Amino acid sequence: MTSATATADMVERIVAKRSKARITRSLIYFVLLALAAWCIKTTIIDDTDWERIGTLGAVLKSIGRFVDVDWGLAPNLWKPALETVMVATLGTLLGVITCVPAIWFGALNITPYAPVTYPIARLMMTLSRSIHEIVWALFFVAAVGLGALAGVLAIAVRSIGFIAKMSAEAIEDLDPKPVEAIRAVGGSEFQVFLYAIIPQVLPTVVGVIIFEWEINIRRSSVLGLVGAGGLGLVFFRQLNTFNHPGVTTVILAVLLLVLFGEIVSYYVRKAII
Amino acid sequence: MATGTAIKPDRGPPASPPREWRRFKYPQSLYRWLGLLLALTFLSYSVVYLGIPLDRFINMFGRAGTLITDRYYPPDIEYVMDRDYLASVFDTIQMAYLGALFGILIALPLGWFGSHNMTPSLRFVYPVARFLTMGARAVHETIWAILFVTILGFGMMAGVLALTFFCTGFAGKLFAEEIEAIDVGPVEAIRATGASELSVMIFGVLPQVRVAFTGIAIYTWDVAFRAATVIGFFGAGGMGWYLKRNVLQIETTRVSAILLSIVAIVLVSEAVSAWARARVAKAK
């Protein structure tokens, strides 16, 4: 075979592969679109009570009730906002403490006995992540009563999954050379852990924890809906007393709080890593 | 020095012991301790401020244990095998699909406009896109659900809209971050040919991020499904409504059955999403 025919052959193969990929892709798009059309039909068109919604004007009018800010409420929001941040912080901390065993069991290279401990850790992570924080809060309100403690516990349990998963993955990607180096100069197991493992995973783990803290502010701002205090409780009260401008005020407060969390997390991450 | 000590071994130990090696030197270590102290003060203050009863915290394990064994066990599996309940699970999946789809469609332009390196106008479009993404993300999905239920009434449409907002914020941020991490070479090459901003986006950026975007889209659906299981709690359709009804009626065995069904479905959805993402990454 000459080189010219070989090249032509190769080009032909690439073109054939591409056109096949294109057909598969358009087929996937078609299926996704058909599915979407069917879902729109059943969930939106059939299920909605269009009479209740009425005309576009009526919808705009009910949206319009929210377009106002109740400034009189603002001074009363400091305390619940502080509570929300505190619940998020304590919850994250408790989550970090409780997820240590999950990290230990869940990283394949350090898990004590992989056939048993690894599935246990994966189950812990999945349980924690798959159950929504509202549901966890309901459970803990039943267990420890109304108040901030239920919120802290809900946040903690909900944080375990993400922190443990990311940290375990970071430990699995560990570079073994520093471990060997510390061992070679006669370091104890604890020193190996302190000087070879921690410095390698710390930037990732701290980044994950701060990211989770930021998300937890968002989460703890709604836990009041099920009786765990904070901004969610104020939101619930404003809505139930039909004070719609007040609802907008609380949402703006949540926005500001999350923005504050994002700024803090940006600077802390920059300072530590 | 070294040779000196080697010649006279009877001198005994050196006058000053070797300095201990430290990872952090003086000013840095001070900042670290101060930061730690500040954090601890804040934490202990918040325990006091929130009035957290620590004794209750210690008793909690026993109480939670008896709560589970006495009330939540055994789960009422027959209840979740009911036809109506399974139909609501199906509704939840549909809601999550639509919410994720709409959210991703809105997030695509938002991700473009909100990426620092590719935005058409850094002064006007970029802040607006960033603000929209952040606003959609900052407000929790349950709050969106409550708002849409208030405006549009009970039903799945409110749920789909709430999930749309949630997914817009979620995917928009990840899309923007992905675009910010691209290689600028192809972009400059296409720009040098005099292409418009849209062509630069389609031929310079999209081929680079397509695989990552597909992965993010699948992940968004996964997250949307988890959120969808609960927004029904506030009247936005799906299985959350069953959860609320049984929680209010204190039908605890049914609640535990519903929770188990949520865990099972989320496990399946997570496996499907992991499989699909692995497929996409391989098909690069």
Interface residues (C-beta under 8 A of the other chain):
Chain A: A21 L32 L35 A36 C39 I40 T42 T43 I44 D47 T48 D49 R52 I53 V59 S62 I63 F66 L82 E83 M86 V87 T89 L90 L93 T126 L127 R129 S130 I131 H132 I134 V135 L138 F140 A142 A143 V144 G145 G147 A148 L149 V152 L153 Y195 P199 R218 R219 S221 V222 L225 G229 F235 L239 V247 I251 V254 L255 V258 L259 E262
Chain B: R23 F42 L43 S46 V47 Y49 L50 G51 I52 P53 R56 F57 M60 R63 A64 L67 D91 Q94 M95 Y97 L98 L101 M134 G135 R137 A138 V139 H140 T142 I143 I146 L147 T150 I151 L152 G153 F154 G155 M156 M157 G159 V160 R226 A227 T229 V230 F233 F234 G237 L243 V247 L259 I262 V263 V266 L267 E270 A283
